[in-house]
């Protein structure tokens, strides 16, 4: 059985009308590798974007915790610059990333 853990995928974004406006879209969920995490992040983004364009409600979180929300119209995802790795709790007080 593959080792499944919580991953974070950070995707740089920019405003298509003003590329100097930049940001980061963060996806999180369960995967068994960074490559699988990147694939799932892209899948849930594509599904959310299709729903948004069709005027439908965004799909929400999937069973494996992946989901996409907060999509910004006019902002472009830079998938070739995306980085995937184990998720680290930003609210943690410990250097290892685990909350007390």
FIROMAR-189493 format. One record per residue (C-alpha): x negated, y negated, z; residue in one letter; residue number from 0. Coordinates in nm, 4 decimals. Layout:
BEGIN
<site px="X" py="Y" pz="Z" code="a" pos="NUM"/>
...
END
This chain:
BEGIN
<site px="0.0000" py="0.0000" pz="0.0000" code="x" pos="0"/>
<site px="-0.1459" py="-0.3400" pz="-0.0953" code="x" pos="1"/>
<site px="-0.2484" py="-0.5833" pz="0.1748" code="x" pos="2"/>
<site px="0.0204" py="-0.8535" pz="0.1664" code="x" pos="3"/>
<site px="-0.0436" py="-1.1853" pz="0.3367" code="x" pos="4"/>
<site px="0.0800" py="-1.5430" pz="0.3247" code="x" pos="5"/>
<site px="-0.0814" py="-1.7529" pz="0.0503" code="x" pos="6"/>
<site px="-0.0847" py="-2.1177" pz="-0.0483" code="x" pos="7"/>
<site px="-0.1072" py="-2.2417" pz="-0.4070" code="x" pos="8"/>
<site px="-0.2086" py="-2.6066" pz="-0.4504" code="x" pos="9"/>
<site px="-0.1239" py="-2.7505" pz="-0.7931" code="x" pos="10"/>
<site px="-0.2425" py="-3.1009" pz="-0.8858" code="x" pos="11"/>
<site px="0.0311" py="-3.3145" pz="-1.0453" code="x" pos="12"/>
<site px="0.0409" py="-3.6472" pz="-1.2258" code="x" pos="13"/>
<site px="0.3096" py="-3.8888" pz="-1.3428" code="x" pos="14"/>
<site px="0.3506" py="-3.8515" pz="-1.7196" code="x" pos="15"/>
<site px="0.4175" py="-4.2258" pz="-1.7605" code="x" pos="16"/>
<site px="0.1230" py="-4.3329" pz="-1.5430" code="x" pos="17"/>
<site px="-0.1503" py="-4.0649" pz="-1.5136" code="x" pos="18"/>
<site px="-0.3253" py="-4.2710" pz="-1.2447" code="x" pos="19"/>
<site px="-0.0426" py="-4.1665" pz="-1.0096" code="x" pos="20"/>
<site px="-0.1499" py="-3.8268" pz="-0.8819" code="x" pos="21"/>
<site px="-0.0433" py="-3.5826" pz="-0.6163" code="x" pos="22"/>
<site px="-0.0360" py="-3.2196" pz="-0.5121" code="x" pos="23"/>
<site px="0.2519" py="-2.9719" pz="-0.5183" code="x" pos="24"/>
<site px="0.2098" py="-2.6920" pz="-0.2625" code="x" pos="25"/>
<site px="0.3732" py="-2.3503" pz="-0.2893" code="x" pos="26"/>
<site px="0.3583" py="-2.0814" pz="-0.0184" code="x" pos="27"/>
<site px="0.4669" py="-1.7196" pz="0.0008" code="x" pos="28"/>
<site px="0.3691" py="-1.3572" pz="0.0400" code="x" pos="29"/>
<site px="0.1315" py="-1.1935" pz="-0.2105" code="x" pos="30"/>
<site px="-0.1416" py="-0.9328" pz="-0.2234" code="x" pos="31"/>
<site px="-0.4057" py="-1.1487" pz="-0.3960" code="x" pos="32"/>
<site px="-0.4763" py="-1.5061" pz="-0.5025" code="x" pos="33"/>
<site px="-0.3948" py="-1.4120" pz="-0.8640" code="x" pos="34"/>
<site px="-0.0564" py="-1.2695" pz="-0.7603" code="x" pos="35"/>
<site px="0.0121" py="-1.5823" pz="-0.5530" code="x" pos="36"/>
<site px="-0.0628" py="-1.8073" pz="-0.8500" code="x" pos="37"/>
<site px="0.1634" py="-1.5958" pz="-1.0731" code="x" pos="38"/>
<site px="0.4529" py="-1.6111" pz="-0.8220" code="x" pos="39"/>
<site px="0.4131" py="-1.9877" pz="-0.7743" code="x" pos="40"/>
<site px="0.4303" py="-2.0383" pz="-1.1508" code="x" pos="41"/>
<site px="0.7341" py="-1.8071" pz="-1.1775" code="x" pos="42"/>
<site px="0.9345" py="-1.9860" pz="-0.9092" code="x" pos="43"/>
<site px="0.8395" py="-2.3243" pz="-1.0537" code="x" pos="44"/>
<site px="0.9539" py="-2.2179" pz="-1.4016" code="x" pos="45"/>
<site px="1.2848" py="-2.0880" pz="-1.2599" code="x" pos="46"/>
<site px="1.3434" py="-2.4085" pz="-1.0614" code="x" pos="47"/>
<site px="1.2582" py="-2.6285" pz="-1.3583" code="x" pos="48"/>
<site px="1.4971" py="-2.4331" pz="-1.5835" code="x" pos="49"/>
<site px="1.7747" py="-2.4679" pz="-1.3245" code="x" pos="50"/>
<site px="1.7067" py="-2.8410" pz="-1.2828" code="x" pos="51"/>
<site px="1.7145" py="-2.8982" pz="-1.6603" code="x" pos="52"/>
<site px="2.0438" py="-2.7056" pz="-1.6839" code="x" pos="53"/>
<site px="2.1950" py="-2.9177" pz="-1.4062" code="x" pos="54"/>
<site px="2.2141" py="-2.6191" pz="-1.1700" code="x" pos="55"/>
<site px="2.1176" py="-2.5870" pz="-0.8050" code="x" pos="56"/>
<site px="1.7556" py="-2.4849" pz="-0.7492" code="x" pos="57"/>
<site px="1.7224" py="-2.1108" pz="-0.6785" code="x" pos="58"/>
<site px="1.5762" py="-2.1560" pz="-0.3277" code="x" pos="59"/>
<site px="1.3403" py="-1.9213" pz="-0.1464" code="x" pos="60"/>
<site px="1.3080" py="-1.5660" pz="-0.2719" code="x" pos="61"/>
<site px="1.2775" py="-1.2550" pz="-0.0538" code="x" pos="62"/>
<site px="0.8956" py="-1.2841" pz="-0.0650" code="x" pos="63"/>
<site px="0.9177" py="-1.6435" pz="0.0686" code="x" pos="64"/>
<site px="0.8265" py="-1.8076" pz="-0.2638" code="x" pos="65"/>
<site px="1.0404" py="-2.0971" pz="-0.3829" code="x" pos="66"/>
<site px="1.0156" py="-2.4395" pz="-0.5420" code="x" pos="67"/>
<site px="1.1722" py="-2.7580" pz="-0.4114" code="x" pos="68"/>
<site px="1.1050" py="-3.1269" pz="-0.4371" code="x" pos="69"/>
<site px="1.0495" py="-3.1199" pz="-0.8133" code="x" pos="70"/>
<site px="0.9794" py="-3.4681" pz="-0.9438" code="x" pos="71"/>
<site px="1.1199" py="-3.5538" pz="-1.2870" code="x" pos="72"/>
<site px="0.8450" py="-3.6938" pz="-1.5094" code="x" pos="73"/>
<site px="0.5618" py="-3.5363" pz="-1.3125" code="x" pos="74"/>
<site px="0.3421" py="-3.2790" pz="-1.4857" code="x" pos="75"/>
<site px="0.1923" py="-2.9759" pz="-1.3136" code="x" pos="76"/>
<site px="-0.1770" py="-2.9108" pz="-1.3849" code="x" pos="77"/>
<site px="-0.1655" py="-2.5308" pz="-1.3625" code="x" pos="78"/>
<site px="-0.5190" py="-2.4871" pz="-1.5028" code="x" pos="79"/>
<site px="-0.6508" py="-2.6728" pz="-1.1947" code="x" pos="80"/>
<site px="-0.4345" py="-2.4804" pz="-0.9439" code="x" pos="81"/>
<site px="-0.6091" py="-2.3156" pz="-0.6483" code="x" pos="82"/>
<site px="-0.4753" py="-2.0183" pz="-0.4522" code="x" pos="83"/>
<site px="-0.5953" py="-1.8860" pz="-0.1192" code="x" pos="84"/>
<site px="-0.4794" py="-1.7738" pz="0.2241" code="x" pos="85"/>
<site px="-0.2402" py="-2.0202" pz="0.3860" code="x" pos="86"/>
<site px="-0.3737" py="-2.2189" pz="0.6812" code="x" pos="87"/>
<site px="-0.1264" py="-2.3726" pz="0.9224" code="x" pos="88"/>
<site px="-0.1842" py="-2.7512" pz="0.9131" code="x" pos="89"/>
<site px="-0.0382" py="-2.7800" pz="1.2643" code="x" pos="90"/>
<site px="-0.2826" py="-2.5326" pz="1.4135" code="x" pos="91"/>
<site px="-0.5123" py="-2.6386" pz="1.6959" code="x" pos="92"/>
<site px="-0.7645" py="-2.3615" pz="1.6311" code="x" pos="93"/>
<site px="-1.0403" py="-2.3517" pz="1.3685" code="x" pos="94"/>
<site px="-0.9238" py="-2.0112" pz="1.2398" code="x" pos="95"/>
<site px="-0.5927" py="-2.1566" pz="1.1225" code="x" pos="96"/>
<site px="-0.3742" py="-1.9552" pz="1.3587" code="x" pos="97"/>
<site px="-0.1307" py="-2.1411" pz="1.5809" code="x" pos="98"/>
<site px="-0.1574" py="-2.0899" pz="1.9540" code="x" pos="99"/>
END
